[in-house]
Amino acid sequence: MLAGAQAGVAHLLRRLRRSLGWDPGRTFGFASLAAPHMVEFVGVDALDGLRGASADGDTWEIRRN
């Protein structure tokens, strides 16, 4: 589960992806991370499969396509 300020989480995700082989498809994020600029911060390849709940109770997912 990921939560926090977008810039801080983006930095953490870049480090996880490089050093630990982290799989975004096994991770859920809070609504604040479902912002288009998260992809700009981290890169779509590093976020492919990341998903979570939105503020209105719906769900979101970042996909490469």
Number of C-alpha atoms within 10 A of each C-alpha: 9 17 13 12 10 16 14 10 18 21 12 13 19 16 14 15 16 10 8 8 9 16 14 19 14 10 14 18 20 17 19 16 25 21 12 9 13 18 19 10 15 19 15 16 13 19 24 17 19 21 24 22 17 16 11 7 9 9 13 19 17 21 14 12 5
